[in-house]
Amino acid sequence: MIEKDVVITSRNGPIPAFAACPEGSGPYPGILFYMDAPGIREELRNLARRIAKHGYFCLLPDMYYRLGQLRFDMVRRADGMRPTMMAAMNSLTNALVTEDTAAWLGFLDAQDKVKPGPLGCVGHCMSGPFALAAAATFPRMKAAAALYGVHMVTDQPDSPHLMVGEIKGELYIAFAEVDHAVPPNVVPDLKKALDKAGTKYAMETVPNTHHGYCFAARHDYNAIAAEATWEKLFSLWQRNLK
């Protein structure tokens, strides 16, 4: 495994990121890993390493770079952290992240270990909509996944469900069975939009799960459900990128 911290040049300033890929000569399909609201931490780096071990060049950017070096210690999480974390999350928009994504794709294109052509991505929590926005904006994003995403259906003009008609690749969308951040209308409204657009997708609500079920450091971790989700995620990328 090759891994390193990198700094990506963008017109908004330098963006710190973590990159991982197998040791072989490659090239390997590129995967963008959009972080969740707690941001960059070793748990996410471990997930990036897992992606890389399956034969991908995984890039995990620090999406809070405009705010400086912001880190949340989820192991010692205190109630007072939540307002700051929510403010950081709400500082991001689909437009800002899409603009940053162009820089991240440019970085991937410059790596000799990254296979030219189709790319994949995954976004958890706050980044579910960003994964869909990227797939709608960049035709090369052939395999995008949103896992227990929030703000997937909103009343705003940039709502992800309004973008799905522009998506040319395949989507995998998974919601938790219990998620107070996802109103009851989201799943049916998103399904209706996807079906109307003719988008290729698989969407499910995973039984016996809560928001964050894929993260082992959380109380809501569900190992069986998480592994099933990983299997579907890797199948999505295998079909479309290799």
N, C-alpha and C positions, 0 to 999 in steps of 0.2 A: 504494500500500500504506500502510495506517495501522497503526502498531505502537507499543506502549507497555508500560512496566512498571507493574503495578497492585498494589494490596494489597487482599486480600479479607478481609472481616470474618467471623470464625467464633467459636463459643463457646470454642474452644481458643486463640484469639489470632489476630493478623493473619497472613495467608498471602500471601507474595510470589508473583507470577505474571507471565507474559509473555503479552500478547494481541496478535493480529494479524488483520487483515481487509482486504478490498479497500477502495478509496477511495470507491466508489459508495455510494448511499444505502441499498442493501440492501432488505429484511433478508436476512441470510445464515444458513444452518443452523449451529448451534453444534457444535463438535467439542472434546471434551476429549482432550488429549494427555498421557497418563500417562508420566512420565519413566522411563528405565531406571536401573539401579543407580548408575552414575557421576554421575547427577544433572544439575542445571541447568548448561548450558554453551552456547557459541555454536553448536555443532553442532546441538543440539536446537532452538535458536531458528531456525536456518536451515530445519529440517524443518517447524517451525510456520509459517514464512513460505511454504514451498511449499504447505502445506495451504491457507493463506489465499488464495494466488494462484489456486486452483481454485474460489474462490467460497464460502469458509467463514469463519466467525468462530472462530478457533482459540485456545484457552486452554491454556497450559502452566504448571501450578502447581508450586511448589517443595514437593514432598512431604516433604522433610526439615525443614520449618520448625520442628518441635518441638525440633530439635537445634541451632537457631541457623542462622546462614548458613554452610552446609557446601558447599564446592566442591572438586571433584577435577579436577586438571589432567591430562587423559588424554594430551595430547601429551608431557608430561614425566613420564609415569606411572612410579613406582618400586615395587619389590616391597613396600616397607613400607606403601604405601597400601592394599593389599588388605584387611588385617584391619579397618581403620577403615571402609572402604567396605562390607564384609560386615556389620559391626555396624550400620551405618546402615540397610542394606537390611533386616536382620532386626528392626529396631525397628518396622517397619510390619506391619500385619495387615490382613486383608480388612475387619474391623470398623472399624478406624481410618480406612482410606482411604474406605470407604463413607460414614462420617460426614462426612469432609471433602468428599466428592463432593456431598453435599447443599448445602454452602455454595457450592461452585463452580457448581452448577446455579442457585442463587439469584442469583449474580453474572451469569451468562449471561442469566437472565430479566430482569434490570434494564437490559440494554443495548438501546438502540433499534435497533441494527444487527443484533441476533440475531433470527432468525425464530422465532416461537412454535411450540411443538409438538415434533416428533421431533428427537432429538439423536443424535450419533454419538460414538464414542471409539476410541482405539487405545492399546494398551499393549505396550511392548517389554520383553523380559527379565523382570525382577522384577514388572513391571506387567501381564504377561499375565493372571494371575489376578485382578488388580484390575479389568481391563476386563470380564471375565466376571461378577464380583461386582456391578459397577455395572449391567450389563445385566439381571441377575437381580433387582436391588433396585428399579430405577427403570424402570417400563414405558415411559417416554419414550425410553429408550436403544434406539433401533430398529436401530442398525447398529454393532456392536462388533467390534473386531479385536484378536487376540492374536498377536504376532509373536515367535517363538522364546521363548515364555513358559516360565518355570520354576515349579515347585510347582503345576502344573496338575492333577495327581492326587496326593493325599496321603492319609494315614490319619487325618487330622484331620476333625472334624465340619464345618468350614467349607471343605473342599476344593472347588475350583471345579467339579469333575465332578459333585458332589452338588447343585449349584445350577442346573444347566442346565435342569431342568424348569420353572423359574420364568421363563426367558427368553422374552419375547414377540417380540423382534426377530430380526434375521438376524446370523449370526456368520461371520467369516472368521478361520481359525486356520492359521498357517503355522509349521512347525518346520524347523530346519536339519537337514541330513542327518547332520552330525557335531556333536553337542552333548553334552558330558559332564555337563551339568547336567540332562539329561532322560533318566531311566531308560527302558529298552526297553519297559516296560509302559505308559508314559504314553499313547502314541498309540492303541493298541488299546483301552485302558480308557476313554479319553475318547470315542472313537468309539462304543463300546458304550453309554455313558451318553447321548450325544447322540441316537443312533438310538432308544434306548428312550424318551426323553423326547419324541421327535418334533420336536426343535428344528430350525429352518431354518439350515443351515450349509454351509460349504465348508471342508474341512480338507485340507492337503497337507504332505508332507515334501519340501522343495525340494532337488533333486539338486545335488551339487557345492557345497554351502554349509556354513559353520560358524556357530556362534553369533555373532550380531552382524553378519551379512552385509549388513544394510541401512545400516550406518554407514560413510560414506566415509573417516572418519579412522582406521578400524581396519585392521589387517593382513588380517583376514578378509573385508573388503569384497568383494562380488561384484556388479559393476555390472549385469550382465545379469539376475541373479536379483533384485536390488534393484528394478530398474525394472519387472520383471514383477509383483513384489509391490505396488509403488505403483499399477500399473494396476488390479490387482484390488481394492485398497483404495478407490481413487476410484470404481470401478464399484459397489462395495458402498454407498458413501455416496450416489452418484447415484441408485441405484434406490430407496433408502429415505428420503432426506431432501429431494430436490428435486422 
